């Protein structure tokens, strides 16, 4: 697709702003932030927002649009959490994820779900630039811009709104207008598209508040206008031209100037970026590549012109592993691990490479040492569990995953793997129970209830298991009844 369309997708889908940093001046400027309005809470509660966003994310997952890579998922959530911690909203639960889509785009969904397309991540050149995108979208959620727009569609049921929003999102994220209009009726589609397109005042507000989040979290606030300028150079900056009619969220000279001026107020603030950014960008580059593409060629071409950075050497090792060439990958990863013993991503990759090269005992030792150094690290635990399940170690894998599940907030992918490990370990009741939790994480109460019925029918349950399954089933059935009672009121327009 044309780059101009890609930029339009970026702006229409998310009202992307950009990036920021600095912390010392955060308190001085906090008084400039607007008070939170509460009209949206009249018609759409935060629980409703969360349910709506979760339904959309579940649909994207079912369409294989989400990238479920343990390291990347962990990195994005940790990066986003640095920003969401600045919102001073203890009750909100922000979730950040990567979408398998080369189109430059990012978006905020109701309930705190924030997605970033892989194409946008690869376009950024620093962690502060990526953080600026997340900060802008986090501000949209914190200010409840989406909920306020949904007020106009308050007669639609949550399921209807989720379907329409998801259809619009598919069209916007992929730049495919036909997919959007094929997914929903014309009238509803246009209304919902307006709902997704933030007003200029909301965009300015998200820029302003996003920069304050960047500063408070220790990122470079100048990254936001810098990223705007990069997009402008690539796509052409619009002021009052005809494209403004088609773009509800244009990157204008005025917007760049405003964000630059606001970012300058935080000049001199301390900037703290993690070393992980460039390593994770290379991991993403390899992870999203078409299976028919040999990514070793990409790194060979880079080496022809210059020396590879250590992050690029890591990417090359992942490309070798993907191409079933684990031996050179082992050598590179061991060398990098000596230099960067604190980088947890190297342990998981090295363990996988050792296993693929026919060294299972060394792979096991690598994972065991990693877990001693980094207890309950989610990516390492997941990779080790995968290896154990593939080598007749299902019981140990289940014990590891259960310990992680009970101490670290699990992702849906982690819950599903826990269910699979329970099944492989012969714990039938727990396997059904964790599949219920997996469906519950996606908002599918009916399937969760069915899985719990199967769990209670499993043989050899202990009294503790039976009580736990019944208690969870009671909760889910209560929620189902509440949903059923809500539908007649929604249809009546209450």
BELWOQUI-V7010 format. One record per backbone hydrogen bond with DSSP energy under -0.5 kcal/mol. NH is the residue of the N-H (numbers start at 1). CO is the residue of the C=O. If there is no record, write none. Layout:
nh->{NH;NH}
co->{CO;CO}
This chain:
nh->{6;7;8;9;10;11;12;13;14;15;15;16;20;22;26;29;30;30;32;33;41;42;43;44;49;50;51;52;53;54;55;56;57;58;59;60;61;62;63;64;65;67;68;69;70;73;74;75;76;77;78;79;80;81;82;83;83;84;85;86;87;88;90;92;94;95;97;99;100;101;105;107;109;112;113;114;114;115;116;117;118;119;120;121;122;123;124;130;131;132;133;134;135;136;137;138;139;140;141;142;143;144;145;148;149;150;151;152;153;154;156;161;162;163;164;165;166;167;168;169;170;171;172;173;174;175;175;176;177;180;181;182;183;183;184;189;190;191;192;193;194;195;196;197;198;203;204;205;206;207;208;209;210;211;212;213;214;215;215;216;217;218;218;219;221;221;223;224;224;225;226;227;228;229;230;231;232;233;234;235;236;238;244;245;246;246;247;248;252;256;257;258;259;260;261;262;263;264;265;265;266;267;269;272;277;279;280;281;282;283;284;285;286;287;288;289;293;295;297;298;299;300;301;302;303;304;305;305;306;313;314;315;316;317;318;319;320;321;322;323;324;325;329;330;331;332;333;334;335;336;337;338;339;340;343;344;346;347;347;348;349;350;351;352;353;354;355;356;357;358;359;363;364;365;366;367;368;369;370;371;372;373;374;377;378;381;382;383;384;385;386;387;388;389;390;391;392;393;397;398;399;400;401;402;403;404;405;406;407;407;408;415;416;417;418;419;420;421;422;423;424;425;426;427;428;431;432;433;434;435;436;437;438;439;440;441;442;443;444;445;448;449;450;451;452;453;454;455;456;457;458;466;467;468;469;470;471;472;473;474;475;476;477;478;479;480;481;482;483;484;485;486;487;488;489;490;491;492;493;494}
co->{2;3;4;5;6;7;8;9;10;10;11;10;128;219;23;25;26;27;29;30;38;39;40;40;45;46;47;48;49;50;51;52;53;54;55;56;57;58;59;61;60;98;66;67;68;69;70;71;72;73;74;75;76;77;78;79;80;80;81;83;84;85;88;89;92;112;114;116;65;99;103;115;113;109;109;95;112;107;97;105;99;101;117;117;118;119;120;126;127;128;129;130;131;132;133;134;135;136;137;138;139;141;140;144;145;146;147;149;150;151;153;157;158;159;160;161;162;163;164;165;166;167;168;169;170;171;172;171;175;176;177;178;179;180;180;185;186;187;188;189;190;191;192;193;196;199;200;201;202;203;204;205;206;207;208;209;210;21;211;212;213;214;215;214;20;219;220;19;221;221;222;223;224;225;226;227;228;229;230;231;232;251;241;242;242;243;243;246;250;252;253;254;255;256;257;258;259;260;261;262;263;264;266;218;274;275;276;277;278;279;280;281;282;283;284;286;290;293;294;294;295;296;297;298;299;300;301;302;302;309;310;311;312;313;314;315;316;317;318;319;321;320;325;326;327;328;329;330;331;332;333;334;335;336;340;342;343;343;344;344;345;346;347;348;349;350;351;352;353;355;354;359;360;361;362;363;364;365;366;367;368;369;370;374;376;377;378;379;380;381;382;383;384;385;386;388;389;388;393;394;395;396;397;398;399;400;401;402;403;404;404;411;412;413;414;415;416;417;418;419;420;421;423;422;426;427;428;429;430;431;432;433;434;435;436;437;438;440;439;443;444;445;446;447;448;449;450;451;452;453;455;462;463;464;465;466;467;468;469;470;471;472;473;474;475;476;477;478;479;480;481;482;483;484;485;486;487;488;490;489}
